[in-house]
Amino acid sequence: MTRHRLSRQITLSMSAVVAVAVMIVFVGTFTFYGIYLTYYPPPPGPPPLLPEAPDFVLIAVLLLFALVIAIFAALRLTKRILVPLNSLAEGARGIAAGDLTARASPGDRSLGETARLVDDFNAMAQRLEDSVTAMTSWNAAIAHELRTPLTILRGRLHGLADGVFEPSDELFRDLLSQVEGLSRLVDDLRIVTLSESRRLEMRFEPTDLEQEIRQAVEAMQPALIEAGFTIELDTRRIVLACDGVRLRQALLALLENAKRYATPSLLRVSTRVEKGALVIAVEDQGPGLAPDFAPHAFETFSRAEGSRSRLHGGAGLGLSVVRAIAEAHHGRAQYRASAAGGAIFEIVLPLVRERDHIGGEPPAE
């Protein structure tokens, strides 16, 4: 219905102009002759059948006056239509020339369709500018993250080739660790990129999530214990239609994040059902996230500026991978501060599938 509002407004405006012109001629003629005949009554005899010369002059004057009003009204309407459209055209030419900051002006917003068109154009231009800015930041961040391990690998390999380093198991383990770090970085980048383009695919099948959680904790347990953490599991048997491998990867990213940034102490991994959703939580004892950084924790290449983050580094991809996997399951990843001042990172998965089952045996196929 709103699609035709502009054409309806133009039609009504033109009809009003025509109506005003007719009324000017019609009312003006009757008014003139009413006054004229009051002071100058016609001579006796039948009135003439055709207008005389003075009548044509009067009609021409009134038509000319009505035409001036119509032209003025048409110019006002044309300006209201063309100002936002010309601004839109200039903005499009500016963006085509490479100026991504170019925007259009909606004018007085009296014409709803043109104002919405300008708003949509400006929103599109803003998203384009944000995408280019994000792409530039991504390229710089990726180059930065790849440079360190590649520099280490190149230095070690040159040292081996030149005889500076003696081959040893420790050296080979170090090189293998750098290669594995590069592989994880590439895999994380792939997941985040596919998620941004909405092409991250999951293999949903009935999965015992308690087993997946225990496997993830067992895989990280030696490194966590070595770093000074004590792990507490509070889970129950949960069979859910999901991609168990990806969720295990997300939980590993949360545990790795706690290992990097949390104070070595108790690390609690738990599950619960809340408001029709399954919540997988990883809680540490501190120091938590700064209030100004918390809303951006799950953004790509986002890292806090605290001393531990600078000390332990990291690509800033772990939490964005968690968010990508959670959203691919039609859920979400979220952060909240614990009562003890620590951080609680949660993966919230909706329980909407008929085959989901909690606290019992897997559903029959």
C-alpha positions in Angstrom: 0.0 0.0 0.0 2.9 2.4 0.8 4.5 1.4 -2.5 2.1 3.7 -4.4 2.1 6.6 -1.9 4.5 8.8 -4.0 2.5 8.4 -7.2 -0.8 9.0 -5.2 0.7 12.1 -3.7 1.8 13.4 -7.2 -1.6 12.6 -8.6 -3.4 14.4 -5.8 -1.1 17.4 -6.0 -1.7 17.8 -9.7 -5.4 17.3 -9.3 -5.4 19.9 -6.6 -3.6 22.3 -8.9 -6.1 21.8 -11.8 -9.0 22.1 -9.4 -7.6 25.4 -8.0 -7.1 26.7 -11.6 -10.7 25.8 -12.5 -12.0 27.4 -9.4 -10.0 30.6 -10.1 -11.5 30.9 -13.6 -15.0 29.8 -12.5 -15.3 31.8 -9.3 -13.3 34.8 -10.7 -15.6 35.0 -13.7 -18.8 35.0 -11.6 -17.4 37.4 -9.1 -16.3 39.8 -11.7 -19.6 39.8 -13.5 -21.6 39.9 -10.3 -19.8 43.1 -9.3 -19.8 44.5 -12.9 -23.5 44.0 -13.4 -24.3 45.5 -10.1 -22.9 48.9 -11.1 -23.4 48.6 -14.9 -26.6 46.8 -15.6 -27.0 45.4 -19.2 -29.2 47.1 -21.7 -32.6 45.8 -22.2 -32.9 42.9 -24.7 -31.7 39.3 -24.9 -28.1 38.7 -23.8 -25.5 37.7 -26.5 -25.1 33.9 -27.1 -21.3 34.0 -27.5 -18.7 35.7 -25.3 -17.6 39.1 -26.4 -14.1 40.4 -26.5 -14.0 41.6 -22.9 -15.2 38.2 -21.8 -12.2 36.5 -23.6 -9.8 39.0 -22.1 -11.2 38.3 -18.6 -10.9 34.5 -19.1 -7.4 34.8 -20.5 -6.3 36.9 -17.5 -7.8 34.5 -15.0 -6.2 31.5 -16.9 -2.8 33.2 -16.9 -3.1 33.8 -13.1 -4.1 30.2 -12.6 -1.2 29.0 -14.8 1.3 31.0 -12.7 -0.1 29.4 -9.5 0.1 25.9 -11.2 3.7 26.5 -12.3 4.7 27.6 -8.8 3.0 24.5 -7.2 4.6 22.2 -9.8 8.1 23.7 -9.2 7.7 23.2 -5.4 6.6 19.6 -5.9 9.4 19.0 -8.4 12.0 20.4 -6.0 10.7 18.1 -3.2 11.1 15.1 -5.5 14.4 16.0 -7.2 16.4 17.2 -4.2 16.7 13.8 -2.6 17.0 12.0 -5.9 19.8 14.4 -7.1 21.5 13.9 -3.7 21.2 10.1 -4.2 22.7 10.3 -7.6 25.6 12.4 -6.4 26.2 10.0 -3.5 26.2 7.0 -5.9 28.7 8.8 -8.2 30.9 9.6 -5.2 30.9 5.9 -4.1 31.6 4.8 -7.6 34.6 7.1 -7.7 35.9 5.5 -4.5 34.6 7.9 -1.8 32.9 5.5 0.6 32.0 8.3 2.9 29.6 9.9 0.4 26.0 10.0 1.6 22.7 11.3 0.3 20.4 13.8 1.9 16.7 13.0 2.3 15.6 16.7 2.1 12.6 17.6 4.2 11.4 14.0 4.4 7.9 15.0 3.3 7.9 12.3 0.6 8.1 9.1 2.5 9.3 6.9 -0.4 12.2 9.1 -1.4 13.2 9.5 2.3 13.2 5.8 2.8 15.1 5.3 -0.4 17.8 7.7 0.7 17.9 6.0 4.2 18.4 2.6 2.6 21.1 4.0 0.3 22.9 5.5 3.3 22.6 2.3 5.3 24.0 0.3 2.3 26.9 2.8 1.9 27.7 2.6 5.6 27.7 -1.2 5.5 30.0 -1.0 2.4 32.4 1.3 4.2 32.3 -0.9 7.3 33.0 -3.9 5.2 36.0 -2.3 3.5 37.3 -1.1 6.9 36.9 -4.5 8.4 38.6 -6.2 5.4 41.5 -3.8 5.8 41.7 -4.6 9.5 41.4 -8.3 8.8 44.2 -8.3 6.3 46.5 -6.4 8.7 45.5 -8.6 11.7 46.0 -11.8 9.7 49.4 -10.7 8.4 50.4 -9.8 12.0 49.3 -13.2 13.3 51.0 -15.1 10.6 54.2 -13.2 10.7 55.4 -14.4 14.2 55.2 -18.2 13.6 56.5 -17.9 10.1 59.4 -15.9 11.3 60.2 -18.5 13.9 59.9 -21.3 11.5 62.1 -19.6 8.9 64.7 -18.8 11.5 64.8 -22.3 12.9 64.9 -23.9 9.4 67.7 -21.5 8.3 69.6 -22.4 11.4 69.2 -26.1 10.7 70.3 -25.6 7.1 73.3 -23.5 8.0 74.3 -25.8 10.8 73.7 -23.2 13.5 71.3 -25.5 15.3 71.9 -29.1 16.0 68.9 -31.4 15.2 67.2 -32.5 18.4 63.8 -33.8 19.6 63.2 -30.5 21.4 63.8 -28.4 18.3 61.6 -30.6 16.2 58.8 -30.4 18.8 59.1 -26.7 18.8 58.8 -26.6 15.0 55.9 -29.0 15.1 54.2 -26.7 17.7 54.6 -23.7 15.4 53.1 -25.6 12.5 50.2 -26.8 14.7 49.6 -23.2 15.8 49.5 -22.1 12.2 47.0 -24.9 11.4 44.7 -23.8 14.3 45.0 -20.2 13.1 44.0 -21.1 9.6 41.1 -23.3 10.8 39.9 -20.6 13.1 40.0 -18.1 10.2 38.1 -20.5 8.0 35.3 -20.9 10.6 35.0 -17.2 11.2 35.0 -16.3 7.5 32.4 -19.0 6.7 30.3 -17.7 9.6 30.5 -14.1 8.4 29.4 -15.2 4.9 26.6 -17.4 6.5 28.1 -20.5 4.9 29.3 -22.4 8.0 27.7 -25.8 7.8 27.1 -28.1 10.8 26.5 -31.9 10.8 23.6 -32.3 13.1 23.2 -35.7 14.7 22.2 -37.0 18.1 25.3 -36.5 20.3 26.1 -37.2 23.9 27.3 -33.8 24.9 28.5 -34.9 28.3 31.0 -37.2 26.6 32.1 -34.4 24.2 32.6 -32.1 27.2 34.6 -34.7 29.1 36.8 -35.3 26.0 37.5 -31.6 25.6 38.3 -31.3 29.3 40.6 -34.3 29.2 42.4 -33.0 26.2 43.1 -29.7 27.9 43.6 -31.1 31.5 47.4 -31.6 31.4 48.0 -28.1 30.1 45.5 -26.6 32.6 47.0 -28.5 35.5 50.5 -27.5 34.5 49.3 -23.8 34.4 48.0 -24.2 38.0 44.3 -24.8 37.4 42.0 -27.2 39.2 39.1 -28.4 37.1 35.6 -29.1 38.4 33.0 -30.8 36.2 29.2 -30.4 36.9 27.5 -32.0 33.9 24.7 -34.5 33.3 23.9 -36.8 30.4 22.6 -34.8 27.6 21.7 -36.1 24.1 21.2 -33.3 21.7 20.9 -33.0 17.9 24.1 -31.0 17.2 27.6 -31.1 15.7 29.5 -32.6 18.5 32.9 -32.0 16.9 32.3 -28.3 16.5 30.9 -27.9 20.0 34.0 -29.7 21.4 36.1 -27.2 19.4 34.2 -24.3 20.9 34.6 -25.7 24.4 38.4 -26.2 23.8 38.5 -22.5 22.7 36.9 -21.4 26.0 39.3 -23.6 28.0 42.2 -22.2 26.1 41.0 -18.7 26.7 40.7 -19.4 30.4 44.2 -20.8 30.4 45.6 -17.7 28.7 43.8 -15.0 30.7 42.3 -16.3 33.9 44.1 -16.4 37.3 45.2 -20.0 38.0 42.7 -21.4 40.4 39.4 -23.4 40.2 38.0 -23.7 36.7 34.4 -24.9 36.6 32.7 -26.5 33.6 29.0 -27.0 33.9 25.7 -27.6 32.0 22.2 -26.6 32.8 18.8 -26.3 31.2 17.3 -22.8 31.4 14.2 -21.4 29.6 14.1 -24.0 26.9 17.8 -23.8 26.2 20.9 -25.8 27.1 23.7 -23.7 28.6 27.3 -24.9 28.6 29.3 -22.7 31.0 33.0 -22.2 31.7 33.6 -20.2 34.9 36.9 -19.0 36.3 37.9 -17.1 39.4 39.0 -13.9 37.8 40.0 -11.3 36.9 37.1 -11.2 34.5 36.6 -8.7 31.6 36.7 -4.9 31.8 33.2 -3.4 31.5 34.1 -1.5 28.4 35.7 -4.5 26.7 33.0 -7.1 27.6 30.5 -6.1 24.9 33.3 -6.7 22.3 34.8 -9.9 23.7 33.3 -12.1 20.9 34.4 -9.8 18.0 37.0 -11.0 15.6 40.6 -10.2 16.5 39.4 -8.5 19.7 41.8 -8.7 22.7 41.8 -7.0 26.0 44.7 -4.7 26.9 45.4 -6.2 30.3 48.9 -7.4 31.2 48.1 -11.1 31.0 46.7 -10.6 27.4 49.8 -8.9 26.3 51.9 -11.5 28.0 50.2 -14.6 26.6 49.3 -13.1 23.2 46.7 -15.0 21.2 45.2 -14.2 17.8 41.9 -12.9 19.2 40.0 -15.5 17.3 39.1 -18.0 20.0 35.9 -16.3 21.3 34.8 -15.3 17.8 35.1 -19.0 16.8 32.9 -19.9 19.9 30.3 -17.3 18.7 30.4 -18.6 15.1 29.8 -22.2 16.2 27.0 -21.2 18.7 25.2 -19.1 16.1 25.5 -21.9 13.5 23.5 -24.0 16.0 20.9 -21.2 16.1 22.2 -20.3 19.6 24.5 -17.7 21.0 27.6 -17.1 23.0 27.6 -14.8 25.9 29.6 -13.5 28.8 28.7 -12.4 32.3 30.6 -11.7 35.5 30.4 -14.3 38.3 29.5 -13.4 41.9 33.2 -14.1 42.8 34.4 -11.5 40.3 35.5 -14.1 37.7 34.3 -14.6 34.1 31.5 -16.9 33.0 31.5 -17.7 29.2 28.4 -19.6 28.1 27.3 -21.4 24.9 23.4 -21.3 24.8 21.8 -23.9 22.5 18.0 -23.9 21.9 16.2 -27.2 22.6 13.8 -27.1 19.7 14.3 -30.4 18.0 11.9 -33.3 18.6 14.8 -35.7 18.9 16.5 -33.8 21.7 16.6 -35.7 24.9 17.9 -34.8 28.3 18.8 -37.0 31.3 18.0 -40.3 29.7 18.7 -42.7 26.8 19.1 -41.4 23.3 15.9 -41.2 21.4 15.1 -44.0 19.0 15.6 -43.3 15.4 
